[in-house]
Amino acid sequence: MPAADRPWFLWDTDVSEAEFRSRLKHPDPLIRAQWQAALLREARVREVWQFLTLDDVLDSWLNIRVQLGRRRAFWEWALDGWRRDGLLPG
């Protein structure tokens, strides 16, 4: 697949943007979370929101968080901060 068809942050996976978007909505929550976690791990934060909503992240958070590796601390910090600031429900 030409690199132009693949999101840059999926450098190690041969998947088009259309297929990636489909996998982010997969009916199986574990498969969906695997792809969502890849996005949160590898993409720039501002790019995450081009593919997911905050509700998507919150709905899958328990399955996503275990797959984030060292990026988990960042996302926990961000979500906790948004909660403290009243931007998210407690």
C-alpha positions in Angstrom: 0.0 0.0 0.0 1.3 3.5 -0.8 2.4 5.3 2.3 0.1 8.2 1.2 -3.0 6.0 1.9 -1.8 5.0 5.4 -2.0 7.4 8.4 1.6 8.3 9.2 1.4 7.1 12.8 0.5 3.6 11.6 4.0 3.3 10.3 4.3 -0.4 11.1 0.8 -1.5 9.9 -0.4 -1.8 6.3 -3.8 -0.3 6.7 -5.5 2.5 4.8 -7.1 5.4 6.5 -10.6 4.2 5.6 -9.9 0.7 7.0 -8.4 2.3 10.1 -11.5 4.3 10.7 -13.6 1.2 10.2 -11.5 -0.7 12.8 -12.0 2.2 15.3 -15.7 1.5 15.2 -15.4 -2.3 15.2 -18.3 -4.0 17.0 -16.0 -6.1 19.2 -14.9 -3.8 22.1 -11.5 -5.5 22.5 -10.6 -5.1 18.8 -11.9 -1.6 18.8 -9.8 -0.7 21.8 -6.7 -2.2 20.3 -7.0 0.3 17.4 -8.0 3.2 19.6 -5.0 2.5 21.8 -2.7 2.5 18.8 -4.0 5.9 17.9 -3.6 7.3 21.4 -0.1 5.8 21.6 1.3 6.9 18.3 -0.6 9.9 17.0 -0.2 13.5 18.0 -2.8 14.6 20.5 -4.5 17.0 18.1 -4.7 14.2 15.5 -6.5 11.8 17.9 -9.6 14.0 17.7 -9.7 13.7 13.9 -10.5 10.0 14.4 -12.2 9.7 17.8 -14.5 11.7 20.0 -13.8 12.1 23.7 -16.9 9.9 24.3 -15.3 7.2 22.2 -12.2 7.3 24.4 -14.2 7.4 27.7 -16.5 4.6 26.6 -13.6 2.3 25.8 -11.2 3.6 28.4 -10.9 0.4 30.5 -9.9 -1.6 27.5 -7.7 1.2 26.0 -5.7 2.0 29.1 -4.1 -1.4 29.5 -2.6 -1.1 25.9 -1.2 2.4 26.1 2.3 1.6 27.5 4.2 4.7 28.5 1.6 6.9 27.0 -0.9 5.7 29.7 0.4 8.2 32.2 -0.1 11.1 29.8 -3.7 10.2 29.0 -4.6 9.5 32.7 -3.1 13.0 33.5 -5.1 14.6 30.8 -8.4 12.9 31.7 -7.9 13.5 35.4 -7.1 17.2 34.7 -10.2 17.6 32.6 -12.3 16.1 35.4 -10.7 18.4 38.0 -11.4 21.4 35.8 -15.0 20.4 35.4 -14.8 19.6 31.7 -15.7 15.9 32.3 -18.0 14.4 34.8 -16.4 13.0 37.9 
